[in-house]
Amino acid sequence: MVCCFAGFTASACETCTRKQSWLLRNATHGRGPDTRWDYLIVAIVALLVLVTLFYSIKWLLFPGEQSAHHIKNIVLNERP
């Protein structure tokens, strides 16, 4: 899938570029954030997504359950 878009570059048109803030200039079409609150909301949501991703991967790789009767041991140790 990545190879299909290897040569693809996206940029906003001149009108959209002039309307956007310096941080998002030439990145997307349409209006950019109106106030600093918009940046704060996006930053908080991005932080929540990163924390969720971190813990999802961590607990997937190292669940931490040591009980022999835990459901993961029943599934992992069952022989076909």
PDB file with one MODEL, atoms N, CA, C and O in Angstrom:
MODEL        1
ATOM      1  N   MET A   1       0.823  -1.190   0.000  1.00  0.00           N
ATOM      2  CA  MET A   1       0.000   0.000   0.000  1.00  0.00           C
ATOM      3  C   MET A   1       0.866   1.253   0.000  1.00  0.00           C
ATOM      4  O   MET A   1       0.539   2.234  -0.668  1.00  0.00           O
ATOM      5  N   VAL A   2       1.946   1.228   0.728  1.00  0.00           N
ATOM      6  CA  VAL A   2       2.821   2.397   0.799  1.00  0.00           C
ATOM      7  C   VAL A   2       3.459   2.661  -0.546  1.00  0.00           C
ATOM      8  O   VAL A   2       3.646   3.819  -0.922  1.00  0.00           O
ATOM      9  N   CYS A   3       3.800   1.614  -1.282  1.00  0.00           N
ATOM     10  CA  CYS A   3       4.460   1.809  -2.568  1.00  0.00           C
ATOM     11  C   CYS A   3       3.551   2.527  -3.573  1.00  0.00           C
ATOM     12  O   CYS A   3       4.048   3.178  -4.492  1.00  0.00           O
ATOM     13  N   CYS A   4       2.245   2.420  -3.412  1.00  0.00           N
ATOM     14  CA  CYS A   4       1.317   3.097  -4.315  1.00  0.00           C
ATOM     15  C   CYS A   4       1.386   4.615  -4.172  1.00  0.00           C
ATOM     16  O   CYS A   4       1.155   5.349  -5.133  1.00  0.00           O
ATOM     17  N   PHE A   5       1.706   5.077  -2.968  1.00  0.00           N
ATOM     18  CA  PHE A   5       1.709   6.511  -2.701  1.00  0.00           C
ATOM     19  C   PHE A   5       3.116   7.068  -2.501  1.00  0.00           C
ATOM     20  O   PHE A   5       3.270   8.163  -1.960  1.00  0.00           O
ATOM     21  N   ALA A   6       4.123   6.351  -2.917  1.00  0.00           N
ATOM     22  CA  ALA A   6       5.505   6.772  -2.674  1.00  0.00           C
ATOM     23  C   ALA A   6       5.827   8.108  -3.336  1.00  0.00           C
ATOM     24  O   ALA A   6       6.536   8.930  -2.756  1.00  0.00           O
ATOM     25  N   GLY A   7       5.315   8.331  -4.542  1.00  0.00           N
ATOM     26  CA  GLY A   7       5.616   9.573  -5.243  1.00  0.00           C
ATOM     27  C   GLY A   7       4.569  10.649  -5.055  1.00  0.00           C
ATOM     28  O   GLY A   7       4.666  11.721  -5.653  1.00  0.00           O
ATOM     29  N   PHE A   8       3.580  10.381  -4.240  1.00  0.00           N
ATOM     30  CA  PHE A   8       2.466  11.300  -4.048  1.00  0.00           C
ATOM     31  C   PHE A   8       2.803  12.336  -2.991  1.00  0.00           C
ATOM     32  O   PHE A   8       3.186  11.988  -1.874  1.00  0.00           O
ATOM     33  N   THR A   9       2.664  13.593  -3.336  1.00  0.00           N
ATOM     34  CA  THR A   9       2.838  14.661  -2.358  1.00  0.00           C
ATOM     35  C   THR A   9       1.582  15.521  -2.372  1.00  0.00           C
ATOM     36  O   THR A   9       1.037  15.826  -3.433  1.00  0.00           O
ATOM     37  N   ALA A  10       1.139  15.899  -1.207  1.00  0.00           N
ATOM     38  CA  ALA A  10      -0.068  16.715  -1.091  1.00  0.00           C
ATOM     39  C   ALA A  10       0.292  18.093  -0.572  1.00  0.00           C
ATOM     40  O   ALA A  10       1.168  18.240   0.280  1.00  0.00           O
ATOM     41  N   SER A  11      -0.380  19.085  -1.083  1.00  0.00           N
ATOM     42  CA  SER A  11      -0.195  20.434  -0.577  1.00  0.00           C
ATOM     43  C   SER A  11      -1.479  21.217  -0.828  1.00  0.00           C
ATOM     44  O   SER A  11      -2.270  20.894  -1.714  1.00  0.00           O
ATOM     45  N   ALA A  12      -1.651  22.225  -0.040  1.00  0.00           N
ATOM     46  CA  ALA A  12      -2.861  23.044  -0.138  1.00  0.00           C
ATOM     47  C   ALA A  12      -2.716  24.045  -1.280  1.00  0.00           C
ATOM     48  O   ALA A  12      -1.608  24.354  -1.721  1.00  0.00           O
ATOM     49  N   CYS A  13      -3.853  24.539  -1.746  1.00  0.00           N
ATOM     50  CA  CYS A  13      -3.826  25.568  -2.780  1.00  0.00           C
ATOM     51  C   CYS A  13      -3.382  26.899  -2.161  1.00  0.00           C
ATOM     52  O   CYS A  13      -3.275  27.016  -0.940  1.00  0.00           O
ATOM     53  N   GLU A  14      -3.130  27.883  -2.998  1.00  0.00           N
ATOM     54  CA  GLU A  14      -2.607  29.164  -2.500  1.00  0.00           C
ATOM     55  C   GLU A  14      -3.582  29.867  -1.562  1.00  0.00           C
ATOM     56  O   GLU A  14      -3.166  30.459  -0.566  1.00  0.00           O
ATOM     57  N   THR A  15      -4.867  29.808  -1.868  1.00  0.00           N
ATOM     58  CA  THR A  15      -5.868  30.469  -1.026  1.00  0.00           C
ATOM     59  C   THR A  15      -5.899  29.849   0.365  1.00  0.00           C
ATOM     60  O   THR A  15      -5.902  30.564   1.367  1.00  0.00           O
ATOM     61  N   CYS A  16      -5.924  28.519   0.427  1.00  0.00           N
ATOM     62  CA  CYS A  16      -5.948  27.835   1.723  1.00  0.00           C
ATOM     63  C   CYS A  16      -4.652  28.072   2.494  1.00  0.00           C
ATOM     64  O   CYS A  16      -4.669  28.200   3.718  1.00  0.00           O
ATOM     65  N   THR A  17      -3.543  28.130   1.786  1.00  0.00           N
ATOM     66  CA  THR A  17      -2.262  28.357   2.441  1.00  0.00           C
ATOM     67  C   THR A  17      -2.234  29.721   3.130  1.00  0.00           C
ATOM     68  O   THR A  17      -1.705  29.850   4.234  1.00  0.00           O
ATOM     69  N   ARG A  18      -2.801  30.731   2.484  1.00  0.00           N
ATOM     70  CA  ARG A  18      -2.816  32.064   3.085  1.00  0.00           C
ATOM     71  C   ARG A  18      -3.725  32.155   4.308  1.00  0.00           C
ATOM     72  O   ARG A  18      -3.471  32.957   5.206  1.00  0.00           O
ATOM     73  N   LYS A  19      -4.789  31.338   4.354  1.00  0.00           N
ATOM     74  CA  LYS A  19      -5.738  31.390   5.462  1.00  0.00           C
ATOM     75  C   LYS A  19      -5.281  30.628   6.703  1.00  0.00           C
ATOM     76  O   LYS A  19      -5.814  30.841   7.792  1.00  0.00           O
ATOM     77  N   GLN A  20      -4.308  29.751   6.549  1.00  0.00           N
ATOM     78  CA  GLN A  20      -3.913  28.898   7.664  1.00  0.00           C
ATOM     79  C   GLN A  20      -2.783  29.519   8.470  1.00  0.00           C
ATOM     80  O   GLN A  20      -2.068  30.410   8.012  1.00  0.00           O
ATOM     81  N   SER A  21      -2.652  29.008   9.695  1.00  0.00           N
ATOM     82  CA  SER A  21      -1.594  29.486  10.581  1.00  0.00           C
ATOM     83  C   SER A  21      -0.234  28.949  10.134  1.00  0.00           C
ATOM     84  O   SER A  21      -0.159  28.069   9.276  1.00  0.00           O
ATOM     85  N   TRP A  22       0.811  29.469  10.705  1.00  0.00           N
ATOM     86  CA  TRP A  22       2.165  29.079  10.309  1.00  0.00           C
ATOM     87  C   TRP A  22       2.441  27.601  10.577  1.00  0.00           C
ATOM     88  O   TRP A  22       3.239  26.989   9.868  1.00  0.00           O
ATOM     89  N   LEU A  23       1.803  27.026  11.576  1.00  0.00           N
ATOM     90  CA  LEU A  23       2.064  25.631  11.939  1.00  0.00           C
ATOM     91  C   LEU A  23       1.524  24.662  10.892  1.00  0.00           C
ATOM     92  O   LEU A  23       2.157  23.646  10.605  1.00  0.00           O
ATOM     93  N   LEU A  24       0.365  24.965  10.320  1.00  0.00           N
ATOM     94  CA  LEU A  24      -0.264  24.061   9.359  1.00  0.00           C
ATOM     95  C   LEU A  24      -0.208  24.568   7.924  1.00  0.00           C
ATOM     96  O   LEU A  24      -0.872  24.022   7.043  1.00  0.00           O
ATOM     97  N   ARG A  25       0.558  25.581   7.696  1.00  0.00           N
ATOM     98  CA  ARG A  25       0.611  26.187   6.366  1.00  0.00           C
ATOM     99  C   ARG A  25       1.039  25.165   5.315  1.00  0.00           C
ATOM    100  O   ARG A  25       2.011  24.432   5.500  1.00  0.00           O
ATOM    101  N   ASN A  26       0.308  25.131   4.230  1.00  0.00           N
ATOM    102  CA  ASN A  26       0.576  24.259   3.089  1.00  0.00           C
ATOM    103  C   ASN A  26       0.384  22.779   3.423  1.00  0.00           C
ATOM    104  O   ASN A  26       0.922  21.920   2.724  1.00  0.00           O
ATOM    105  N   ALA A  27      -0.367  22.469   4.472  1.00  0.00           N
ATOM    106  CA  ALA A  27      -0.573  21.076   4.859  1.00  0.00           C
ATOM    107  C   ALA A  27      -1.923  20.537   4.397  1.00  0.00           C
ATOM    108  O   ALA A  27      -1.996  19.424   3.876  1.00  0.00           O
ATOM    109  N   THR A  28      -2.988  21.306   4.581  1.00  0.00           N
ATOM    110  CA  THR A  28      -4.322  20.825   4.239  1.00  0.00           C
ATOM    111  C   THR A  28      -5.145  21.934   3.611  1.00  0.00           C
ATOM    112  O   THR A  28      -4.781  23.109   3.660  1.00  0.00           O
ATOM    113  N   HIS A  29      -6.251  21.539   3.026  1.00  0.00           N
ATOM    114  CA  HIS A  29      -7.194  22.519   2.490  1.00  0.00           C
ATOM    115  C   HIS A  29      -8.155  22.951   3.587  1.00  0.00           C
ATOM    116  O   HIS A  29      -8.309  22.262   4.595  1.00  0.00           O
ATOM    117  N   GLY A  30      -8.786  24.072   3.390  1.00  0.00           N
ATOM    118  CA  GLY A  30      -9.779  24.562   4.337  1.00  0.00           C
ATOM    119  C   GLY A  30      -9.170  25.477   5.374  1.00  0.00           C
ATOM    120  O   GLY A  30      -7.984  25.804   5.339  1.00  0.00           O
ATOM    121  N   ARG A  31     -10.030  25.880   6.305  1.00  0.00           N
ATOM    122  CA  ARG A  31      -9.585  26.782   7.360  1.00  0.00           C
ATOM    123  C   ARG A  31      -8.763  26.024   8.386  1.00  0.00           C
ATOM    124  O   ARG A  31      -8.976  24.836   8.630  1.00  0.00           O
ATOM    125  N   GLY A  32      -7.849  26.718   8.962  1.00  0.00           N
ATOM    126  CA  GLY A  32      -7.067  26.145  10.046  1.00  0.00           C
ATOM    127  C   GLY A  32      -7.743  26.425  11.371  1.00  0.00           C
ATOM    128  O   GLY A  32      -8.870  26.919  11.400  1.00  0.00           O
ATOM    129  N   PRO A  33      -7.079  26.119  12.457  1.00  0.00           N
ATOM    130  CA  PRO A  33      -7.639  26.393  13.780  1.00  0.00           C
ATOM    131  C   PRO A  33      -7.894  27.891  13.968  1.00  0.00           C
ATOM    132  O   PRO A  33      -7.121  28.730  13.506  1.00  0.00           O
ATOM    133  N   ASP A  34      -8.994  28.206  14.657  1.00  0.00           N
ATOM    134  CA  ASP A  34      -9.354  29.609  14.856  1.00  0.00           C
ATOM    135  C   ASP A  34      -8.637  30.236  16.043  1.00  0.00           C
ATOM    136  O   ASP A  34      -8.216  31.391  15.975  1.00  0.00           O
ATOM    137  N   THR A  35      -8.494  29.485  17.126  1.00  0.00           N
ATOM    138  CA  THR A  35      -7.891  30.037  18.338  1.00  0.00           C
ATOM    139  C   THR A  35      -6.853  29.073  18.886  1.00  0.00           C
ATOM    140  O   THR A  35      -6.647  27.984  18.352  1.00  0.00           O
ATOM    141  N   ARG A  36      -6.204  29.497  19.964  1.00  0.00           N
ATOM    142  CA  ARG A  36      -5.223  28.630  20.631  1.00  0.00           C
ATOM    143  C   ARG A  36      -5.904  27.450  21.310  1.00  0.00           C
ATOM    144  O   ARG A  36      -5.275  26.416  21.537  1.00  0.00           O
ATOM    145  N   TRP A  37      -7.190  27.597  21.637  1.00  0.00           N
ATOM    146  CA  TRP A  37      -7.922  26.488  22.245  1.00  0.00           C
ATOM    147  C   TRP A  37      -7.996  25.301  21.295  1.00  0.00           C
ATOM    148  O   TRP A  37      -7.965  24.151  21.735  1.00  0.00           O
ATOM    149  N   ASP A  38      -8.093  25.567  20.014  1.00  0.00           N
ATOM    150  CA  ASP A  38      -8.130  24.476  19.032  1.00  0.00           C
ATOM    151  C   ASP A  38      -6.838  23.670  19.075  1.00  0.00           C
ATOM    152  O   ASP A  38      -6.864  22.441  19.025  1.00  0.00           O
ATOM    153  N   TYR A  39      -5.716  24.363  19.169  1.00  0.00           N
ATOM    154  CA  TYR A  39      -4.433  23.665  19.270  1.00  0.00           C
ATOM    155  C   TYR A  39      -4.353  22.859  20.573  1.00  0.00           C
ATOM    156  O   TYR A  39      -3.843  21.738  20.586  1.00  0.00           O
ATOM    157  N   LEU A  40      -4.851  23.430  21.649  1.00  0.00           N
ATOM    158  CA  LEU A  40      -4.830  22.736  22.938  1.00  0.00           C
ATOM    159  C   LEU A  40      -5.678  21.468  22.886  1.00  0.00           C
ATOM    160  O   LEU A  40      -5.260  20.421  23.381  1.00  0.00           O
ATOM    161  N   ILE A  41      -6.852  21.556  22.298  1.00  0.00           N
ATOM    162  CA  ILE A  41      -7.723  20.383  22.186  1.00  0.00           C
ATOM    163  C   ILE A  41      -7.051  19.294  21.357  1.00  0.00           C
ATOM    164  O   ILE A  41      -7.071  18.124  21.740  1.00  0.00           O
ATOM    165  N   VAL A  42      -6.467  19.660  20.247  1.00  0.00           N
ATOM    166  CA  VAL A  42      -5.790  18.683  19.389  1.00  0.00           C
ATOM    167  C   VAL A  42      -4.596  18.076  20.114  1.00  0.00           C
ATOM    168  O   VAL A  42      -4.353  16.874  20.000  1.00  0.00           O
ATOM    169  N   ALA A  43      -3.852  18.883  20.853  1.00  0.00           N
ATOM    170  CA  ALA A  43      -2.698  18.366  21.592  1.00  0.00           C
ATOM    171  C   ALA A  43      -3.129  17.384  22.677  1.00  0.00           C
ATOM    172  O   ALA A  43      -2.485  16.352  22.865  1.00  0.00           O
ATOM    173  N   ILE A  44      -4.207  17.691  23.390  1.00  0.00           N
ATOM    174  CA  ILE A  44      -4.702  16.785  24.436  1.00  0.00           C
ATOM    175  C   ILE A  44      -5.178  15.470  23.828  1.00  0.00           C
ATOM    176  O   ILE A  44      -4.882  14.400  24.358  1.00  0.00           O
ATOM    177  N   VAL A  45      -5.899  15.541  22.737  1.00  0.00           N
ATOM    178  CA  VAL A  45      -6.378  14.327  22.075  1.00  0.00           C
ATOM    179  C   VAL A  45      -5.199  13.507  21.547  1.00  0.00           C
ATOM    180  O   VAL A  45      -5.197  12.282  21.675  1.00  0.00           O
ATOM    181  N   ALA A  46      -4.209  14.157  20.962  1.00  0.00           N
ATOM    182  CA  ALA A  46      -3.027  13.444  20.469  1.00  0.00           C
ATOM    183  C   ALA A  46      -2.288  12.765  21.621  1.00  0.00           C
ATOM    184  O   ALA A  46      -1.813  11.639  21.471  1.00  0.00           O
ATOM    185  N   LEU A  47      -2.189  13.434  22.759  1.00  0.00           N
ATOM    186  CA  LEU A  47      -1.550  12.839  23.929  1.00  0.00           C
ATOM    187  C   LEU A  47      -2.325  11.621  24.415  1.00  0.00           C
ATOM    188  O   LEU A  47      -1.725  10.601  24.753  1.00  0.00           O
ATOM    189  N   LEU A  48      -3.651  11.719  24.452  1.00  0.00           N
ATOM    190  CA  LEU A  48      -4.475  10.575  24.857  1.00  0.00           C
ATOM    191  C   LEU A  48      -4.305   9.395  23.905  1.00  0.00           C
ATOM    192  O   LEU A  48      -4.246   8.246  24.341  1.00  0.00           O
ATOM    193  N   VAL A  49      -4.229   9.672  22.631  1.00  0.00           N
ATOM    194  CA  VAL A  49      -4.036   8.608  21.644  1.00  0.00           C
ATOM    195  C   VAL A  49      -2.680   7.936  21.838  1.00  0.00           C
ATOM    196  O   VAL A  49      -2.586   6.711  21.777  1.00  0.00           O
ATOM    197  N   LEU A  50      -1.634   8.720  22.069  1.00  0.00           N
ATOM    198  CA  LEU A  50      -0.302   8.152  22.271  1.00  0.00           C
ATOM    199  C   LEU A  50      -0.223   7.329  23.551  1.00  0.00           C
ATOM    200  O   LEU A  50       0.390   6.262  23.556  1.00  0.00           O
ATOM    201  N   VAL A  51      -0.826   7.799  24.625  1.00  0.00           N
ATOM    202  CA  VAL A  51      -0.834   7.042  25.881  1.00  0.00           C
ATOM    203  C   VAL A  51      -1.600   5.737  25.702  1.00  0.00           C
ATOM    204  O   VAL A  51      -1.159   4.686  26.167  1.00  0.00           O
ATOM    205  N   THR A  52      -2.739   5.803  25.032  1.00  0.00           N
ATOM    206  CA  THR A  52      -3.533   4.600  24.776  1.00  0.00           C
ATOM    207  C   THR A  52      -2.761   3.610  23.912  1.00  0.00           C
ATOM    208  O   THR A  52      -2.781   2.410  24.184  1.00  0.00           O
ATOM    209  N   LEU A  53      -2.094   4.087  22.893  1.00  0.00           N
ATOM    210  CA  LEU A  53      -1.288   3.221  22.034  1.00  0.00           C
ATOM    211  C   LEU A  53      -0.161   2.571  22.822  1.00  0.00           C
ATOM    212  O   LEU A  53       0.089   1.374  22.676  1.00  0.00           O
ATOM    213  N   PHE A  54       0.521   3.350  23.655  1.00  0.00           N
ATOM    214  CA  PHE A  54       1.619   2.826  24.468  1.00  0.00           C
ATOM    215  C   PHE A  54       1.145   1.689  25.369  1.00  0.00           C
ATOM    216  O   PHE A  54       1.739   0.611  25.379  1.00  0.00           O
ATOM    217  N   TYR A  55       0.071   1.932  26.127  1.00  0.00           N
ATOM    218  CA  TYR A  55      -0.419   0.909  27.045  1.00  0.00           C
ATOM    219  C   TYR A  55      -1.027  -0.289  26.317  1.00  0.00           C
ATOM    220  O   TYR A  55      -0.943  -1.414  26.810  1.00  0.00           O
ATOM    221  N   SER A  56      -1.625  -0.068  25.173  1.00  0.00           N
ATOM    222  CA  SER A  56      -2.164  -1.188  24.396  1.00  0.00           C
ATOM    223  C   SER A  56      -1.044  -2.128  23.967  1.00  0.00           C
ATOM    224  O   SER A  56      -1.158  -3.345  24.108  1.00  0.00           O
ATOM    225  N   ILE A  57       0.027  -1.561  23.448  1.00  0.00           N
ATOM    226  CA  ILE A  57       1.159  -2.384  23.023  1.00  0.00           C
ATOM    227  C   ILE A  57       1.839  -3.030  24.222  1.00  0.00           C
ATOM    228  O   ILE A  57       2.192  -4.209  24.179  1.00  0.00           O
ATOM    229  N   LYS A  58       2.023  -2.267  25.285  1.00  0.00           N
ATOM    230  CA  LYS A  58       2.679  -2.790  26.480  1.00  0.00           C
ATOM    231  C   LYS A  58       1.921  -3.979  27.049  1.00  0.00           C
ATOM    232  O   LYS A  58       2.522  -5.017  27.325  1.00  0.00           O
ATOM    233  N   TRP A  59       0.617  -3.846  27.229  1.00  0.00           N
ATOM    234  CA  TRP A  59      -0.170  -4.923  27.837  1.00  0.00           C
ATOM    235  C   TRP A  59      -0.423  -6.069  26.866  1.00  0.00           C
ATOM    236  O   TRP A  59      -0.725  -7.183  27.293  1.00  0.00           O
ATOM    237  N   LEU A  60      -0.307  -5.813  25.582  1.00  0.00           N
ATOM    238  CA  LEU A  60      -0.412  -6.894  24.625  1.00  0.00           C
ATOM    239  C   LEU A  60       0.836  -7.769  24.669  1.00  0.00           C
ATOM    240  O   LEU A  60       0.744  -8.995  24.619  1.00  0.00           O
ATOM    241  N   LEU A  61       1.995  -7.136  24.762  1.00  0.00           N
ATOM    242  CA  LEU A  61       3.250  -7.883  24.795  1.00  0.00           C
ATOM    243  C   LEU A  61       3.561  -8.462  26.165  1.00  0.00           C
ATOM    244  O   LEU A  61       4.079  -9.575  26.257  1.00  0.00           O
ATOM    245  N   PHE A  62       3.260  -7.736  27.225  1.00  0.00           N
ATOM    246  CA  PHE A  62       3.564  -8.163  28.590  1.00  0.00           C
ATOM    247  C   PHE A  62       2.317  -8.023  29.464  1.00  0.00           C
ATOM    248  O   PHE A  62       2.182  -7.036  30.187  1.00  0.00           O
ATOM    249  N   PRO A  63       1.401  -9.002  29.407  1.00  0.00           N
ATOM    250  CA  PRO A  63       0.143  -8.857  30.132  1.00  0.00           C
ATOM    251  C   PRO A  63       0.311  -8.821  31.644  1.00  0.00           C
ATOM    252  O   PRO A  63      -0.489  -8.171  32.316  1.00  0.00           O
ATOM    253  N   GLY A  64       1.303  -9.480  32.204  1.00  0.00           N
ATOM    254  CA  GLY A  64       1.564  -9.381  33.636  1.00  0.00           C
ATOM    255  C   GLY A  64       0.772 -10.329  34.503  1.00  0.00           C
ATOM    256  O   GLY A  64       0.971 -10.338  35.718  1.00  0.00           O
ATOM    257  N   GLU A  65      -0.115 -11.124  33.942  1.00  0.00           N
ATOM    258  CA  GLU A  65      -0.872 -12.086  34.745  1.00  0.00           C
ATOM    259  C   GLU A  65      -0.008 -13.311  35.010  1.00  0.00           C
ATOM    260  O   GLU A  65       0.545 -13.896  34.079  1.00  0.00           O
ATOM    261  N   GLN A  66       0.109 -13.699  36.270  1.00  0.00           N
ATOM    262  CA  GLN A  66       0.940 -14.835  36.644  1.00  0.00           C
ATOM    263  C   GLN A  66       0.125 -16.054  37.079  1.00  0.00           C
ATOM    264  O   GLN A  66       0.687 -17.139  37.237  1.00  0.00           O
ATOM    265  N   SER A  67      -1.155 -15.901  37.271  1.00  0.00           N
ATOM    266  CA  SER A  67      -2.003 -16.988  37.735  1.00  0.00           C
ATOM    267  C   SER A  67      -2.084 -18.097  36.683  1.00  0.00           C
ATOM    268  O   SER A  67      -2.262 -17.824  35.496  1.00  0.00           O
ATOM    269  N   ALA A  68      -1.953 -19.346  37.130  1.00  0.00           N
ATOM    270  CA  ALA A  68      -2.027 -20.480  36.206  1.00  0.00           C
ATOM    271  C   ALA A  68      -3.439 -20.681  35.674  1.00  0.00           C
ATOM    272  O   ALA A  68      -3.621 -21.344  34.652  1.00  0.00           O
ATOM    273  N   HIS A  69      -4.432 -20.127  36.340  1.00  0.00           N
ATOM    274  CA  HIS A  69      -5.822 -20.300  35.935  1.00  0.00           C
ATOM    275  C   HIS A  69      -6.360 -19.111  35.134  1.00  0.00           C
ATOM    276  O   HIS A  69      -7.561 -19.029  34.875  1.00  0.00           O
ATOM    277  N   HIS A  70      -5.487 -18.206  34.748  1.00  0.00           N
ATOM    278  CA  HIS A  70      -5.916 -17.057  33.956  1.00  0.00           C
ATOM    279  C   HIS A  70      -6.300 -17.519  32.551  1.00  0.00           C
ATOM    280  O   HIS A  70      -5.727 -18.476  32.029  1.00  0.00           O
ATOM    281  N   ILE A  71      -7.255 -16.849  31.953  1.00  0.00           N
ATOM    282  CA  ILE A  71      -7.783 -17.241  30.648  1.00  0.00           C
ATOM    283  C   ILE A  71      -6.694 -17.277  29.577  1.00  0.00           C
ATOM    284  O   ILE A  71      -6.757 -18.115  28.679  1.00  0.00           O
ATOM    285  N   LYS A  72      -5.711 -16.405  29.645  1.00  0.00           N
ATOM    286  CA  LYS A  72      -4.670 -16.404  28.613  1.00  0.00           C
ATOM    287  C   LYS A  72      -3.862 -17.684  28.657  1.00  0.00           C
ATOM    288  O   LYS A  72      -3.445 -18.188  27.614  1.00  0.00           O
ATOM    289  N   ASN A  73      -3.632 -18.226  29.860  1.00  0.00           N
ATOM    290  CA  ASN A  73      -2.885 -19.476  29.966  1.00  0.00           C
ATOM    291  C   ASN A  73      -3.697 -20.657  29.457  1.00  0.00           C
ATOM    292  O   ASN A  73      -3.135 -21.598  28.897  1.00  0.00           O
ATOM    293  N   ILE A  74      -4.990 -20.621  29.640  1.00  0.00           N
ATOM    294  CA  ILE A  74      -5.839 -21.686  29.128  1.00  0.00           C
ATOM    295  C   ILE A  74      -5.796 -21.677  27.589  1.00  0.00           C
ATOM    296  O   ILE A  74      -5.726 -22.734  26.962  1.00  0.00           O
ATOM    297  N   VAL A  75      -5.838 -20.498  26.999  1.00  0.00           N
ATOM    298  CA  VAL A  75      -5.833 -20.387  25.546  1.00  0.00           C
ATOM    299  C   VAL A  75      -4.454 -20.707  24.985  1.00  0.00           C
ATOM    300  O   VAL A  75      -4.346 -21.443  24.004  1.00  0.00           O
ATOM    301  N   LEU A  76      -3.398 -20.170  25.588  1.00  0.00           N
ATOM    302  CA  LEU A  76      -2.053 -20.378  25.066  1.00  0.00           C
ATOM    303  C   LEU A  76      -1.548 -21.797  25.262  1.00  0.00           C
ATOM    304  O   LEU A  76      -0.800 -22.295  24.421  1.00  0.00           O
ATOM    305  N   ASN A  77      -1.928 -22.456  26.330  1.00  0.00           N
ATOM    306  CA  ASN A  77      -1.397 -23.779  26.638  1.00  0.00           C
ATOM    307  C   ASN A  77      -2.247 -24.909  26.097  1.00  0.00           C
ATOM    308  O   ASN A  77      -1.859 -26.070  26.227  1.00  0.00           O
ATOM    309  N   GLU A  78      -3.372 -24.624  25.506  1.00  0.00           N
ATOM    310  CA  GLU A  78      -4.240 -25.675  24.990  1.00  0.00           C
ATOM    311  C   GLU A  78      -3.617 -26.285  23.739  1.00  0.00           C
ATOM    312  O   GLU A  78      -3.192 -25.567  22.834  1.00  0.00           O
ATOM    313  N   ARG A  79      -3.568 -27.581  23.697  1.00  0.00           N
ATOM    314  CA  ARG A  79      -2.981 -28.298  22.565  1.00  0.00           C
ATOM    315  C   ARG A  79      -4.085 -28.733  21.606  1.00  0.00           C
ATOM    316  O   ARG A  79      -5.148 -29.170  22.047  1.00  0.00           O
ATOM    317  N   PRO A  80      -3.846 -28.618  20.306  1.00  0.00           N
ATOM    318  CA  PRO A  80      -4.869 -29.054  19.333  1.00  0.00           C
ATOM    319  C   PRO A  80      -4.945 -30.571  19.229  1.00  0.00           C
ATOM    320  O   PRO A  80      -5.749 -31.097  18.459  1.00  0.00           O
TER     321      PRO A  80
ENDMDL
END
